[in-house]
Amino acid sequence: MPHIEITNDLPGISGLMVQRPDTAGPLNAVANTLLRGDSPLSRGERELIAAYVSELNRTRFCADSHSAFAAAQLEGGMQLVDQVLADPQSAPISPLLRALLRIAAEVQAAAQPVSDEAVAAARKEGAGDAEIHDTVLIAAAFCMFNRYVNGLATDLPADTSHYTAVADRIVAHGYGSSR
């Protein structure tokens, strides 16, 4: 049961966004910029980073949502996403993405500088400043989003098909769209 009264029946952050449109606008703008804006990383890769950080934070709503959003945009779909969430070291992803997920995990684990070793490993696999920046910012932002959702004890959807339906809308129209 959520810690605050939510006057709609939407699960997770969706219910919070409808409840507080004043904060929804800026938060959706952040999500759109990070996950859909200009980046050398694909939208699917960025959603996968968000899903991975959310999984590490044990934020079921965000992990399942962003897993569906990543799966809808990555070759390999949900099978690939599940493999990454279970073990990014053995998942069939590029060495660059594997190195970036290591950076994301370090950001998730502690509010301190990412290790020189993790950055060097990412650079060895072809990461430039933009890939490293975007990974760190996505991971940091999803720590905040995850704490928002978990901190207020939001509800999960009754039916997991909710995630796939929302994925179709997000992929087509972005965050904050009700289309």
MODELLER restraints for C-alpha pairs under 7 A, 6 or more apart:
rsr = mdl.restraints
at = mdl.atoms
rsr.add(forms.Gaussian(group=physical.xy_distance, feature=features.Distance(at['CA:1:A'], at['CA:153:A']), mean=6.41, stdev=0.5))
rsr.add(forms.Gaussian(group=physical.xy_distance, feature=features.Distance(at['CA:1:A'], at['CA:154:A']), mean=6.80, stdev=0.5))
rsr.add(forms.Gaussian(group=physical.xy_distance, feature=features.Distance(at['CA:1:A'], at['CA:155:A']), mean=6.58, stdev=0.5))
rsr.add(forms.Gaussian(group=physical.xy_distance, feature=features.Distance(at['CA:2:A'], at['CA:152:A']), mean=5.70, stdev=0.5))
rsr.add(forms.Gaussian(group=physical.xy_distance, feature=features.Distance(at['CA:2:A'], at['CA:153:A']), mean=4.58, stdev=0.5))
rsr.add(forms.Gaussian(group=physical.xy_distance, feature=features.Distance(at['CA:2:A'], at['CA:154:A']), mean=4.82, stdev=0.5))
rsr.add(forms.Gaussian(group=physical.xy_distance, feature=features.Distance(at['CA:2:A'], at['CA:155:A']), mean=6.59, stdev=0.5))
rsr.add(forms.Gaussian(group=physical.xy_distance, feature=features.Distance(at['CA:3:A'], at['CA:152:A']), mean=5.18, stdev=0.5))
rsr.add(forms.Gaussian(group=physical.xy_distance, feature=features.Distance(at['CA:3:A'], at['CA:153:A']), mean=5.96, stdev=0.5))
rsr.add(forms.Gaussian(group=physical.xy_distance, feature=features.Distance(at['CA:4:A'], at['CA:152:A']), mean=6.80, stdev=0.5))
rsr.add(forms.Gaussian(group=physical.xy_distance, feature=features.Distance(at['CA:6:A'], at['CA:15:A']), mean=6.81, stdev=0.5))
rsr.add(forms.Gaussian(group=physical.xy_distance, feature=features.Distance(at['CA:6:A'], at['CA:19:A']), mean=6.31, stdev=0.5))
rsr.add(forms.Gaussian(group=physical.xy_distance, feature=features.Distance(at['CA:7:A'], at['CA:19:A']), mean=6.77, stdev=0.5))
rsr.add(forms.Gaussian(group=physical.xy_distance, feature=features.Distance(at['CA:8:A'], at['CA:15:A']), mean=6.28, stdev=0.5))
rsr.add(forms.Gaussian(group=physical.xy_distance, feature=features.Distance(at['CA:9:A'], at['CA:15:A']), mean=6.75, stdev=0.5))
rsr.add(forms.Gaussian(group=physical.xy_distance, feature=features.Distance(at['CA:11:A'], at['CA:154:A']), mean=6.49, stdev=0.5))
rsr.add(forms.Gaussian(group=physical.xy_distance, feature=features.Distance(at['CA:11:A'], at['CA:155:A']), mean=4.95, stdev=0.5))
rsr.add(forms.Gaussian(group=physical.xy_distance, feature=features.Distance(at['CA:11:A'], at['CA:156:A']), mean=5.16, stdev=0.5))
rsr.add(forms.Gaussian(group=physical.xy_distance, feature=features.Distance(at['CA:11:A'], at['CA:157:A']), mean=5.34, stdev=0.5))
rsr.add(forms.Gaussian(group=physical.xy_distance, feature=features.Distance(at['CA:12:A'], at['CA:61:A']), mean=5.85, stdev=0.5))
rsr.add(forms.Gaussian(group=physical.xy_distance, feature=features.Distance(at['CA:12:A'], at['CA:149:A']), mean=5.98, stdev=0.5))
rsr.add(forms.Gaussian(group=physical.xy_distance, feature=features.Distance(at['CA:12:A'], at['CA:154:A']), mean=4.97, stdev=0.5))
rsr.add(forms.Gaussian(group=physical.xy_distance, feature=features.Distance(at['CA:12:A'], at['CA:155:A']), mean=5.52, stdev=0.5))
rsr.add(forms.Gaussian(group=physical.xy_distance, feature=features.Distance(at['CA:12:A'], at['CA:156:A']), mean=5.96, stdev=0.5))
rsr.add(forms.Gaussian(group=physical.xy_distance, feature=features.Distance(at['CA:13:A'], at['CA:149:A']), mean=5.72, stdev=0.5))
rsr.add(forms.Gaussian(group=physical.xy_distance, feature=features.Distance(at['CA:17:A'], at['CA:24:A']), mean=4.69, stdev=0.5))
rsr.add(forms.Gaussian(group=physical.xy_distance, feature=features.Distance(at['CA:28:A'], at['CA:175:A']), mean=5.44, stdev=0.5))
rsr.add(forms.Gaussian(group=physical.xy_distance, feature=features.Distance(at['CA:28:A'], at['CA:176:A']), mean=5.48, stdev=0.5))
rsr.add(forms.Gaussian(group=physical.xy_distance, feature=features.Distance(at['CA:31:A'], at['CA:175:A']), mean=6.63, stdev=0.5))
rsr.add(forms.Gaussian(group=physical.xy_distance, feature=features.Distance(at['CA:32:A'], at['CA:174:A']), mean=6.34, stdev=0.5))
rsr.add(forms.Gaussian(group=physical.xy_distance, feature=features.Distance(at['CA:32:A'], at['CA:175:A']), mean=5.75, stdev=0.5))
rsr.add(forms.Gaussian(group=physical.xy_distance, feature=features.Distance(at['CA:34:A'], at['CA:138:A']), mean=6.31, stdev=0.5))
rsr.add(forms.Gaussian(group=physical.xy_distance, feature=features.Distance(at['CA:35:A'], at['CA:43:A']), mean=5.82, stdev=0.5))
rsr.add(forms.Gaussian(group=physical.xy_distance, feature=features.Distance(at['CA:35:A'], at['CA:46:A']), mean=5.61, stdev=0.5))
rsr.add(forms.Gaussian(group=physical.xy_distance, feature=features.Distance(at['CA:35:A'], at['CA:47:A']), mean=6.33, stdev=0.5))
rsr.add(forms.Gaussian(group=physical.xy_distance, feature=features.Distance(at['CA:36:A'], at['CA:43:A']), mean=5.78, stdev=0.5))
rsr.add(forms.Gaussian(group=physical.xy_distance, feature=features.Distance(at['CA:40:A'], at['CA:130:A']), mean=6.98, stdev=0.5))
rsr.add(forms.Gaussian(group=physical.xy_distance, feature=features.Distance(at['CA:40:A'], at['CA:131:A']), mean=6.42, stdev=0.5))
rsr.add(forms.Gaussian(group=physical.xy_distance, feature=features.Distance(at['CA:41:A'], at['CA:131:A']), mean=6.60, stdev=0.5))
rsr.add(forms.Gaussian(group=physical.xy_distance, feature=features.Distance(at['CA:43:A'], at['CA:73:A']), mean=6.99, stdev=0.5))
rsr.add(forms.Gaussian(group=physical.xy_distance, feature=features.Distance(at['CA:44:A'], at['CA:70:A']), mean=4.57, stdev=0.5))
rsr.add(forms.Gaussian(group=physical.xy_distance, feature=features.Distance(at['CA:44:A'], at['CA:73:A']), mean=4.74, stdev=0.5))
rsr.add(forms.Gaussian(group=physical.xy_distance, feature=features.Distance(at['CA:44:A'], at['CA:74:A']), mean=5.29, stdev=0.5))
rsr.add(forms.Gaussian(group=physical.xy_distance, feature=features.Distance(at['CA:45:A'], at['CA:70:A']), mean=6.88, stdev=0.5))
rsr.add(forms.Gaussian(group=physical.xy_distance, feature=features.Distance(at['CA:47:A'], at['CA:66:A']), mean=5.64, stdev=0.5))
rsr.add(forms.Gaussian(group=physical.xy_distance, feature=features.Distance(at['CA:47:A'], at['CA:69:A']), mean=6.34, stdev=0.5))
rsr.add(forms.Gaussian(group=physical.xy_distance, feature=features.Distance(at['CA:47:A'], at['CA:70:A']), mean=4.84, stdev=0.5))
rsr.add(forms.Gaussian(group=physical.xy_distance, feature=features.Distance(at['CA:48:A'], at['CA:66:A']), mean=6.80, stdev=0.5))
rsr.add(forms.Gaussian(group=physical.xy_distance, feature=features.Distance(at['CA:48:A'], at['CA:67:A']), mean=6.42, stdev=0.5))
rsr.add(forms.Gaussian(group=physical.xy_distance, feature=features.Distance(at['CA:48:A'], at['CA:70:A']), mean=5.25, stdev=0.5))
rsr.add(forms.Gaussian(group=physical.xy_distance, feature=features.Distance(at['CA:49:A'], at['CA:101:A']), mean=6.45, stdev=0.5))
rsr.add(forms.Gaussian(group=physical.xy_distance, feature=features.Distance(at['CA:49:A'], at['CA:104:A']), mean=6.98, stdev=0.5))
rsr.add(forms.Gaussian(group=physical.xy_distance, feature=features.Distance(at['CA:49:A'], at['CA:139:A']), mean=6.96, stdev=0.5))
rsr.add(forms.Gaussian(group=physical.xy_distance, feature=features.Distance(at['CA:50:A'], at['CA:66:A']), mean=6.31, stdev=0.5))
rsr.add(forms.Gaussian(group=physical.xy_distance, feature=features.Distance(at['CA:50:A'], at['CA:138:A']), mean=6.44, stdev=0.5))
rsr.add(forms.Gaussian(group=physical.xy_distance, feature=features.Distance(at['CA:50:A'], at['CA:139:A']), mean=6.44, stdev=0.5))
rsr.add(forms.Gaussian(group=physical.xy_distance, feature=features.Distance(at['CA:50:A'], at['CA:142:A']), mean=6.11, stdev=0.5))
rsr.add(forms.Gaussian(group=physical.xy_distance, feature=features.Distance(at['CA:51:A'], at['CA:62:A']), mean=6.75, stdev=0.5))
rsr.add(forms.Gaussian(group=physical.xy_distance, feature=features.Distance(at['CA:51:A'], at['CA:63:A']), mean=4.58, stdev=0.5))
rsr.add(forms.Gaussian(group=physical.xy_distance, feature=features.Distance(at['CA:51:A'], at['CA:66:A']), mean=4.79, stdev=0.5))
rsr.add(forms.Gaussian(group=physical.xy_distance, feature=features.Distance(at['CA:51:A'], at['CA:67:A']), mean=5.23, stdev=0.5))
rsr.add(forms.Gaussian(group=physical.xy_distance, feature=features.Distance(at['CA:52:A'], at['CA:63:A']), mean=6.91, stdev=0.5))
rsr.add(forms.Gaussian(group=physical.xy_distance, feature=features.Distance(at['CA:52:A'], at['CA:85:A']), mean=5.86, stdev=0.5))
rsr.add(forms.Gaussian(group=physical.xy_distance, feature=features.Distance(at['CA:53:A'], at['CA:104:A']), mean=6.71, stdev=0.5))
rsr.add(forms.Gaussian(group=physical.xy_distance, feature=features.Distance(at['CA:53:A'], at['CA:105:A']), mean=6.61, stdev=0.5))
rsr.add(forms.Gaussian(group=physical.xy_distance, feature=features.Distance(at['CA:53:A'], at['CA:108:A']), mean=6.36, stdev=0.5))
rsr.add(forms.Gaussian(group=physical.xy_distance, feature=features.Distance(at['CA:53:A'], at['CA:139:A']), mean=6.07, stdev=0.5))
rsr.add(forms.Gaussian(group=physical.xy_distance, feature=features.Distance(at['CA:53:A'], at['CA:142:A']), mean=6.65, stdev=0.5))
rsr.add(forms.Gaussian(group=physical.xy_distance, feature=features.Distance(at['CA:54:A'], at['CA:62:A']), mean=5.77, stdev=0.5))
rsr.add(forms.Gaussian(group=physical.xy_distance, feature=features.Distance(at['CA:54:A'], at['CA:63:A']), mean=4.72, stdev=0.5))
rsr.add(forms.Gaussian(group=physical.xy_distance, feature=features.Distance(at['CA:54:A'], at['CA:142:A']), mean=6.65, stdev=0.5))
rsr.add(forms.Gaussian(group=physical.xy_distance, feature=features.Distance(at['CA:54:A'], at['CA:146:A']), mean=6.34, stdev=0.5))
rsr.add(forms.Gaussian(group=physical.xy_distance, feature=features.Distance(at['CA:55:A'], at['CA:63:A']), mean=5.06, stdev=0.5))
rsr.add(forms.Gaussian(group=physical.xy_distance, feature=features.Distance(at['CA:55:A'], at['CA:85:A']), mean=6.99, stdev=0.5))
rsr.add(forms.Gaussian(group=physical.xy_distance, feature=features.Distance(at['CA:57:A'], at['CA:146:A']), mean=6.98, stdev=0.5))
rsr.add(forms.Gaussian(group=physical.xy_distance, feature=features.Distance(at['CA:59:A'], at['CA:146:A']), mean=5.84, stdev=0.5))
rsr.add(forms.Gaussian(group=physical.xy_distance, feature=features.Distance(at['CA:59:A'], at['CA:150:A']), mean=6.37, stdev=0.5))
rsr.add(forms.Gaussian(group=physical.xy_distance, feature=features.Distance(at['CA:61:A'], at['CA:156:A']), mean=6.02, stdev=0.5))
rsr.add(forms.Gaussian(group=physical.xy_distance, feature=features.Distance(at['CA:62:A'], at['CA:146:A']), mean=6.75, stdev=0.5))
rsr.add(forms.Gaussian(group=physical.xy_distance, feature=features.Distance(at['CA:64:A'], at['CA:163:A']), mean=6.80, stdev=0.5))
rsr.add(forms.Gaussian(group=physical.xy_distance, feature=features.Distance(at['CA:65:A'], at['CA:163:A']), mean=5.24, stdev=0.5))
rsr.add(forms.Gaussian(group=physical.xy_distance, feature=features.Distance(at['CA:67:A'], at['CA:81:A']), mean=6.28, stdev=0.5))
rsr.add(forms.Gaussian(group=physical.xy_distance, feature=features.Distance(at['CA:68:A'], at['CA:78:A']), mean=6.96, stdev=0.5))
rsr.add(forms.Gaussian(group=physical.xy_distance, feature=features.Distance(at['CA:68:A'], at['CA:163:A']), mean=6.00, stdev=0.5))
rsr.add(forms.Gaussian(group=physical.xy_distance, feature=features.Distance(at['CA:68:A'], at['CA:164:A']), mean=5.80, stdev=0.5))
rsr.add(forms.Gaussian(group=physical.xy_distance, feature=features.Distance(at['CA:68:A'], at['CA:167:A']), mean=5.93, stdev=0.5))
rsr.add(forms.Gaussian(group=physical.xy_distance, feature=features.Distance(at['CA:69:A'], at['CA:167:A']), mean=4.83, stdev=0.5))
rsr.add(forms.Gaussian(group=physical.xy_distance, feature=features.Distance(at['CA:69:A'], at['CA:171:A']), mean=6.90, stdev=0.5))
rsr.add(forms.Gaussian(group=physical.xy_distance, feature=features.Distance(at['CA:71:A'], at['CA:77:A']), mean=4.00, stdev=0.5))
rsr.add(forms.Gaussian(group=physical.xy_distance, feature=features.Distance(at['CA:71:A'], at['CA:78:A']), mean=4.77, stdev=0.5))
rsr.add(forms.Gaussian(group=physical.xy_distance, feature=features.Distance(at['CA:71:A'], at['CA:81:A']), mean=6.23, stdev=0.5))
rsr.add(forms.Gaussian(group=physical.xy_distance, feature=features.Distance(at['CA:72:A'], at['CA:167:A']), mean=6.88, stdev=0.5))
rsr.add(forms.Gaussian(group=physical.xy_distance, feature=features.Distance(at['CA:83:A'], at['CA:91:A']), mean=5.29, stdev=0.5))
rsr.add(forms.Gaussian(group=physical.xy_distance, feature=features.Distance(at['CA:84:A'], at['CA:91:A']), mean=5.23, stdev=0.5))
rsr.add(forms.Gaussian(group=physical.xy_distance, feature=features.Distance(at['CA:88:A'], at['CA:98:A']), mean=6.24, stdev=0.5))
rsr.add(forms.Gaussian(group=physical.xy_distance, feature=features.Distance(at['CA:89:A'], at['CA:98:A']), mean=6.63, stdev=0.5))
rsr.add(forms.Gaussian(group=physical.xy_distance, feature=features.Distance(at['CA:95:A'], at['CA:125:A']), mean=6.17, stdev=0.5))
rsr.add(forms.Gaussian(group=physical.xy_distance, feature=features.Distance(at['CA:96:A'], at['CA:122:A']), mean=6.05, stdev=0.5))
rsr.add(forms.Gaussian(group=physical.xy_distance, feature=features.Distance(at['CA:96:A'], at['CA:125:A']), mean=4.89, stdev=0.5))
rsr.add(forms.Gaussian(group=physical.xy_distance, feature=features.Distance(at['CA:96:A'], at['CA:126:A']), mean=6.47, stdev=0.5))
rsr.add(forms.Gaussian(group=physical.xy_distance, feature=features.Distance(at['CA:96:A'], at['CA:127:A']), mean=6.68, stdev=0.5))
rsr.add(forms.Gaussian(group=physical.xy_distance, feature=features.Distance(at['CA:99:A'], at['CA:118:A']), mean=6.96, stdev=0.5))
rsr.add(forms.Gaussian(group=physical.xy_distance, feature=features.Distance(at['CA:99:A'], at['CA:121:A']), mean=6.19, stdev=0.5))
rsr.add(forms.Gaussian(group=physical.xy_distance, feature=features.Distance(at['CA:99:A'], at['CA:122:A']), mean=4.88, stdev=0.5))
rsr.add(forms.Gaussian(group=physical.xy_distance, feature=features.Distance(at['CA:100:A'], at['CA:122:A']), mean=6.11, stdev=0.5))
rsr.add(forms.Gaussian(group=physical.xy_distance, feature=features.Distance(at['CA:100:A'], at['CA:135:A']), mean=6.49, stdev=0.5))
rsr.add(forms.Gaussian(group=physical.xy_distance, feature=features.Distance(at['CA:102:A'], at['CA:118:A']), mean=6.63, stdev=0.5))
rsr.add(forms.Gaussian(group=physical.xy_distance, feature=features.Distance(at['CA:103:A'], at['CA:114:A']), mean=6.51, stdev=0.5))
rsr.add(forms.Gaussian(group=physical.xy_distance, feature=features.Distance(at['CA:103:A'], at['CA:118:A']), mean=5.92, stdev=0.5))
rsr.add(forms.Gaussian(group=physical.xy_distance, feature=features.Distance(at['CA:103:A'], at['CA:136:A']), mean=6.98, stdev=0.5))
rsr.add(forms.Gaussian(group=physical.xy_distance, feature=features.Distance(at['CA:104:A'], at['CA:135:A']), mean=6.14, stdev=0.5))
rsr.add(forms.Gaussian(group=physical.xy_distance, feature=features.Distance(at['CA:104:A'], at['CA:136:A']), mean=6.05, stdev=0.5))
rsr.add(forms.Gaussian(group=physical.xy_distance, feature=features.Distance(at['CA:104:A'], at['CA:139:A']), mean=5.28, stdev=0.5))
rsr.add(forms.Gaussian(group=physical.xy_distance, feature=features.Distance(at['CA:106:A'], at['CA:114:A']), mean=6.01, stdev=0.5))
rsr.add(forms.Gaussian(group=physical.xy_distance, feature=features.Distance(at['CA:107:A'], at['CA:114:A']), mean=6.47, stdev=0.5))
rsr.add(forms.Gaussian(group=physical.xy_distance, feature=features.Distance(at['CA:107:A'], at['CA:136:A']), mean=6.51, stdev=0.5))
rsr.add(forms.Gaussian(group=physical.xy_distance, feature=features.Distance(at['CA:107:A'], at['CA:139:A']), mean=6.19, stdev=0.5))
rsr.add(forms.Gaussian(group=physical.xy_distance, feature=features.Distance(at['CA:107:A'], at['CA:140:A']), mean=6.41, stdev=0.5))
rsr.add(forms.Gaussian(group=physical.xy_distance, feature=features.Distance(at['CA:108:A'], at['CA:139:A']), mean=6.33, stdev=0.5))
rsr.add(forms.Gaussian(group=physical.xy_distance, feature=features.Distance(at['CA:108:A'], at['CA:140:A']), mean=6.84, stdev=0.5))
rsr.add(forms.Gaussian(group=physical.xy_distance, feature=features.Distance(at['CA:108:A'], at['CA:143:A']), mean=6.46, stdev=0.5))
rsr.add(forms.Gaussian(group=physical.xy_distance, feature=features.Distance(at['CA:169:A'], at['CA:179:A']), mean=6.81, stdev=0.5))
